[in-house]
Amino acid sequence: CTGFAFQLPKIQMPWEGGTTSTSSSTTNKKSPIKSNDKVVIFGATGGVGQLVTKKLSARDRKNYQLTIAARDASRAKETLDNDNIDVVELNLVGDNKATDAELQTAIEGATGVVVSVGT
């Protein structure tokens, strides 16, 4: 994939959290994403992206700051129909592809980034 020249900070992935079993014991790990943390979702208007976005926005005890990166902001707002979600218009492919600086600005301060583009 071209156009992604910057590195994301190391964050704990969701599958590294939760409960894990070892041969001698079960260890509880807490999610690295806490209430009020920023989560950026790429591909939120697609099938999988909509499910992820709806699940994250419906969490009872955790109110995440959800930011959607979409190529068509008005369509994303209409599709997701949630006033508590910020929408940033970014195109990941084509002639009007977002610059590295625009992508970095979109994910700045995020604890989690979900990429469900093309799903």
C-alpha positions in Angstrom: 0.0 0.0 0.0 1.5 3.3 -1.0 0.9 6.6 0.8 1.4 5.3 4.4 4.9 6.4 5.1 4.4 7.2 8.8 4.5 4.7 11.6 1.7 4.3 14.1 2.7 4.2 17.8 2.7 0.7 19.2 -0.6 -0.1 20.8 -2.0 -3.3 22.3 -4.3 -5.0 19.8 -7.8 -6.2 20.9 -6.8 -9.9 20.7 -4.0 -9.2 23.2 -6.6 -8.1 25.8 -9.4 -10.0 27.4 -8.9 -13.3 29.2 -6.2 -15.6 28.1 -5.6 -19.2 29.2 -2.2 -20.6 30.1 -1.3 -24.1 31.1 -1.2 -23.2 34.8 -3.7 -20.3 35.1 -6.1 -17.9 33.6 -4.9 -14.2 33.3 -7.2 -11.2 32.9 -5.9 -8.4 30.7 -7.7 -5.1 30.5 -8.4 -3.4 27.2 -6.0 -0.6 26.3 -9.0 1.4 25.1 -10.7 3.3 27.9 -13.7 5.6 28.3 -13.3 8.8 26.3 -10.4 7.5 24.3 -10.4 8.4 20.6 -11.0 5.5 18.1 -10.7 6.2 14.4 -12.6 3.9 12.0 -11.7 3.7 8.3 -14.4 2.0 6.2 -17.2 2.7 8.6 -19.9 2.8 5.9 -19.2 -0.7 4.7 -20.8 -3.8 6.1 -18.2 -4.7 8.7 -17.4 -1.1 9.4 -21.0 -0.3 10.2 -21.2 -3.2 12.6 -18.0 -2.2 14.4 -19.1 1.5 14.6 -22.5 0.6 16.0 -21.0 -1.8 18.6 -18.5 0.8 19.7 -21.1 3.6 19.9 -23.5 1.4 21.9 -21.1 0.4 24.7 -22.9 1.0 28.0 -20.0 1.9 30.2 -17.5 3.2 27.7 -18.1 6.4 25.7 -15.5 6.4 23.0 -14.7 9.5 20.9 -15.5 7.9 17.5 -14.0 9.5 14.4 -14.9 8.1 11.0 -12.6 8.6 8.1 -14.8 8.4 5.0 -14.4 9.4 1.3 -17.9 10.9 1.4 -18.6 12.7 4.7 -22.3 13.4 4.0 -23.0 9.8 3.0 -21.2 8.6 6.2 -23.3 10.9 8.4 -26.5 9.7 6.7 -25.5 6.0 6.8 -24.4 6.0 10.4 -27.1 8.5 11.7 -25.3 9.3 14.9 -24.6 12.9 16.1 -21.9 11.7 18.5 -19.6 10.6 15.8 -17.0 13.0 14.2 -16.6 12.5 10.4 -13.4 13.4 8.6 -13.5 13.3 4.8 -10.5 11.3 3.6 -10.0 9.3 0.4 -7.5 6.4 0.7 -7.2 5.7 -3.1 -7.4 7.4 -6.4 -6.3 10.8 -7.7 -7.6 12.7 -4.6 -5.9 10.3 -2.1 -5.2 11.8 1.3 -1.6 12.9 2.1 0.4 11.3 4.8 -0.1 14.5 6.8 -3.9 14.3 6.5 -3.9 10.7 7.6 -1.6 11.5 10.5 -3.9 14.4 11.6 -7.0 12.1 11.4 -5.4 9.5 13.8 -3.6 12.0 16.0 -4.4 11.2 19.7 -6.2 8.0 18.9 -5.8 5.0 21.2 -7.3 2.7 18.6 -7.6 2.5 14.8 -10.0 0.2 13.0 -9.4 -0.5 9.3 -12.3 -2.2 7.6 -11.8 -0.9 4.1 -12.9 -3.3 1.4 -14.9 -5.6 3.7 
